[in-house]
Amino acid sequence: MRYVIENYDETERLRLTALADLLDPYTFYILEQIDIQPDWKCLEIGAGLGTVSCWIADRLKATGNMLCTDLQTKFIDEIEHPHLRTEKLDITLSPTYSECFDLAVVRTVHQHLADHHSAARNLSKMVRPGGYLLYIEPDIHPAFSDEHPVWKRVWQAIFQWGESRDIDYFTGRKVPGQLSDIGLDVISARGETALFNGAKDGNSVRTVYRMTLDIVMPDLVRLGYLSKADSEEVYSLLDNPDVWLMSFCFFATLARKPICNDD
Ligand SMILES: C[S@@+](CC[C@H](N)C(=O)[O-])C[C@H]1O[C@@H](n2cnc3c(N)ncnc32)[C@H](O)[C@@H]1O
């Protein structure tokens, strides 16, 4: 499985830290609606830095276990937690566990996968009947209706760039239907969109977008998806504390595997 970020270096650690700062409060708010039991077996796919896994592991006792996984385990292998272990796991491959997890979490991973249904099926097979699945995935639509034309243009360019790399920036809205298609019961599906400005200190949303643009901008300009003038203008917007921009919407879809699932 090819993932668009090939370097798991210190810059990527900073970008994942900013992403976790942006999404953790919302993720924990949704997770709080599930009555996580201390003896649960839980799984996270594509955990990045593992902040969500650590939050869940803090709620477990010795009889429970948090399995924190990623394609690349460099960052999560640094975690030391009595109820958490790490493993390399590619969700596009046949599952190595069968119906043993009470809860599985996927956050901003699904969007990078070419075959969403097959990946969701792989995950569903690992969750026990009655167990929960939580997907938090982005949907680009708020950026398209932003009042700053260049912010729209940059995301239109990234959308085009992503299409050739199997990255779907409209994943968030599709997850509930995909989970229903494979026989899961969707409990709730809701989104959160952050507004952010160019204030430089402690602004995790700005950091996520700035660092993501740093990765894709050379390609966008080289491939002709965005003009050089637009690329300069967008960076100046991101440095302007008086400008407020719309981020993606992150849709959280919470589903449950039925007790009798014929899938
Ligand atoms: C944008 S990061 C999100 C990290 C973390 N879930 C978060 O929200 O903070 C995407 C993560 O998905 C992982 N990933 C990409 N493709 C994957 C796959 N096929 N199976 C498992 N993990 C994958 C990457 O290694 C990366 O850590």
The ligand as an SDF file (V2000), in Angstrom:
LIG
                    3D

 27 29  0  0  0  0  0  0  0  0999 V2000
   -2.9960   11.8870    8.1280 C   0  0  0  0  0  0  0  0  0  0  0  0
   -2.2270   10.6480    9.1090 S   0  0  0  0  0  0  0  0  0  0  0  0
   -3.3800   10.5400   10.4590 C   0  0  0  0  0  0  0  0  0  0  0  0
   -2.7540   10.0600   11.7340 C   0  0  0  0  0  0  0  0  0  0  0  0
   -3.7310    9.8760   12.9140 C   0  0  0  0  0  0  0  0  0  0  0  0
   -4.7850    8.9290   12.5740 N   0  0  0  0  0  0  0  0  0  0  0  0
   -4.3460   11.1900   13.3260 C   0  0  0  0  0  0  0  0  0  0  0  0
   -5.4930   11.4710   12.9290 O   0  0  0  0  0  0  0  0  0  0  0  0
   -3.6990   11.9590   14.0500 O   0  0  0  0  0  0  0  0  0  0  0  0
   -2.5890    9.1780    8.2060 C   0  0  0  0  0  0  0  0  0  0  0  0
   -1.9700    7.9350    8.8530 C   0  0  0  0  0  0  0  0  0  0  0  0
   -2.4830    6.7880    8.1590 O   0  0  0  0  0  0  0  0  0  0  0  0
   -1.4460    5.8500    8.0010 C   0  0  0  0  0  0  0  0  0  0  0  0
   -1.8020    4.9940    6.8590 N   0  0  0  0  0  0  0  0  0  0  0  0
   -1.8200    5.3180    5.5530 C   0  0  0  0  0  0  0  0  0  0  0  0
   -2.2050    4.2710    4.8120 N   0  0  0  0  0  0  0  0  0  0  0  0
   -2.4680    3.2540    5.6870 C   0  0  0  0  0  0  0  0  0  0  0  0
   -2.8930    1.8960    5.5440 C   0  0  0  0  0  0  0  0  0  0  0  0
   -3.1120    1.3750    4.3560 N   0  0  0  0  0  0  0  0  0  0  0  0
   -3.0610    1.1400    6.6610 N   0  0  0  0  0  0  0  0  0  0  0  0
   -2.8160    1.6540    7.8820 C   0  0  0  0  0  0  0  0  0  0  0  0
   -2.3890    2.9260    8.0840 N   0  0  0  0  0  0  0  0  0  0  0  0
   -2.2180    3.7190    6.9960 C   0  0  0  0  0  0  0  0  0  0  0  0
   -0.2060    6.7000    7.7720 C   0  0  0  0  0  0  0  0  0  0  0  0
    0.9900    5.9970    8.0470 O   0  0  0  0  0  0  0  0  0  0  0  0
   -0.4420    7.8620    8.7400 C   0  0  0  0  0  0  0  0  0  0  0  0
    0.1060    7.6390   10.0100 O   0  0  0  0  0  0  0  0  0  0  0  0
  1  2  1  0
  2  3  1  0
  2 10  1  0
  3  4  1  0
  4  5  1  0
  5  6  1  0
  5  7  1  0
  7  8  2  0
  7  9  1  0
 10 11  1  0
 11 12  1  0
 11 26  1  0
 12 13  1  0
 13 14  1  0
 13 24  1  0
 14 15  1  0
 14 23  1  0
 15 16  2  0
 16 17  1  0
 17 18  1  0
 17 23  2  0
 18 19  1  0
 18 20  2  0
 20 21  1  0
 21 22  2  0
 22 23  1  0
 24 25  1  0
 24 26  1  0
 26 27  1  0
M  CHG  2   2   1   9  -1
M  END
$$$$
